[in-house]
């Protein structure tokens, strides 16, 4: 058994590290690479990704997995090795179910679709993207077919990002959230808006950069095992547990880099605190996108947009931006927490964010189920925007063309953003129970209490456990939207005097 | 034939691009990576390098090569395809002659030797490095054995860097050079040294950086198809013909970054101007290290340390460093061209540089031939330093331990530096014949004449031709040390009034 396991691990490590090499190529492309090299880089990335896939789905790994599975009864069920075998079996079977011709066609279609999407978005002309998008959804429907029978045709798509999660469970949670969140947004909209003049200013880029570095360092992002760089679309990427890099975008018209960096540092702190014993295996990463998002959005919003954090950090912000010297902290706090229904998801505040996600999820499911034609997407989108946020996009560029995801073939991804919000509040309640002076610690700029709790309960496990199991281990309950709804209601009632 | 060639090219492209992926990993390690990630990166690099080697030495490539060779009589001998088949055959046979167990042992030995070398260098204790170095040379001797019969046991080692070059030819050239260069150095040493106070100053790093960028841009390094970064040991690396990156080291105690950047930009301009039709093949790189060095040292020294260049660029240097405002150009010119025998090769001036190289070559050959024991290397080194430069290193850290090359297993590499110098002067004579107002163009900061000539005659060919053949095509003659000796004599006679 030990010999076979060792051999299996060596083969898996090779495939896994090739995946990380692909991540290096991608990071370099987004951070450093001259545009002129896009063709060669696409070729390099595709070779490495294909080899990673070939290595992982090799017959040898399949045989070793079967042999190990037959002999693994001696392993502790929660041990690294037992979890590894379980996750490998799941991933191996999933990857083997998808024919390689499909993988090639899908990857080719997504590449071409991305180009069409850019054109369509730039000219706000959905018709340009419609044929590609139809093909993408057709292929995604076909993908689900490889996993039949299923409870719901959307399950296999969702499971690419949330292993083991059921569409029915997600819909149930969202059903609970939607009416309450719509009601909250309506109540807020009837109250006077806070004064946001302090955010409509020029914010020197190098000061924003320094502020971002200081915030990430204060949170406990370990710069000796990572680095911060600039990228057009901020992201976090892991080359090894000792090299987890984050990026940020700095633009002088907004102060957004600060919270965007805190978001990415939240992702990175998760990865940096995974147990080193899981290195070189697929367990050496976060458990799922939703769990990951629970960490990034907790740091960005629950921590980063709180009064406690500002008591610690607002003086630093004022030091960097002298124009804020005369702005009271309370004014700044209310300004960065302003609720304002808008067209663009990535710019949405905490109160409206989930609505953007639910809209997308409902449309994705309707298209995959065949209830909605891709051609009717723009009108369906706009109708839901009116229902949920009371606004209508003036064009499809600000509507159904705004996100890159579908052009990249990512269907099933959006719900993880909203699930992450809900999980973040569930976890936050638990941390507060266990660390009663958490708020005071944050006011003093002390984050070891929070980080230590997260590491012990969540981070160190990497992806040993499926997300639903992990949430139960961490919080003692299933995914539950109540803590998030309570968090929103309590925060905004106070700010808006509801 | 065309189908087979197409198939062959696709397979070769895969191996070649994997090599470039390994280059990305290495660049990232030297420029960006946190030290903590060294272990995982070593694993990633080794996987990619091994796969590149496996792919290139596959039986399928061997068979296709044979089939294409049998049918290639219809190809123009100088066509891209004919040259590709020739080079592939040569490289394939070379790589297949070396057993993979040897490759693994050698790579492992070199890794370990590097660690021992660092320790030995830091404590100037040769004994610490001696066992590793002995093993390295034993393995290199064994390597030559795979290529027997040979004219000289050093040929296979030299040919790793200079395909087709003969040790006898190199020695013949060096025999001519050595006495004349020793004599020149002696004559210079008897003359008063120029005033170098202007270089003993503090040079603000960010001004040096800007100066380096401006110099590279003026030379015609295309920043839209590359980039400049900082690295401890400056180097140039190619990820594609549209992504050729250079690095420089900036230290406030010297102005060295300028000429170091010009050196790397010289390498990079060569690669950037290779014909795009050679992309994705092993021809898409410089013909050899010596040819490469002829380009880097031409830009660094023949151009960069000339009066013509300073007439154009010294005002820019003065603008960046106000302390030089009162220093006449002539004083600066003489200071950057000071001849001073020293212990360290990488700091050597143009007059003494080749002596450092010849010393290393002679010692390498003596050890490989078994005439010199590794244990006797320090004393042999010091003796030659006395003979050639009239100085004795006070310790081995400043003597035989100074270079990283041997610890990395690079034996046969050093002569390429001196050959590059000689070729640079041969080429320079030809450019001057064809572009009579070259000096005036340089004075005006116009480099298109030089660059255009180099591109047309040399750069675009990539490694289509073997170095000796290429030199003949470019200059009309064999490697010939006279132009370089003439260049040195004429330059230093004038400066030192010989």
Interface residues (C-beta under 8 A of the other chain):
Chain A: X13 X14 X17 X18 X20 X21 X24 X25 X28 X32 X33 X34 X35 X36 X37 X39 X40 X41 X43 X44 X47 X48 X51 X223 X224 X225 X226 X227 X239 X240 X241 X242 X243 X279 X280
Chain B: X13 X14 X17 X18 X20 X21 X24 X25 X28 X32 X33 X34 X35 X36 X37 X39 X40 X41 X43 X44 X47 X48 X51 X223 X224 X225 X226 X227 X239 X240 X241 X242 X243 X279 X280
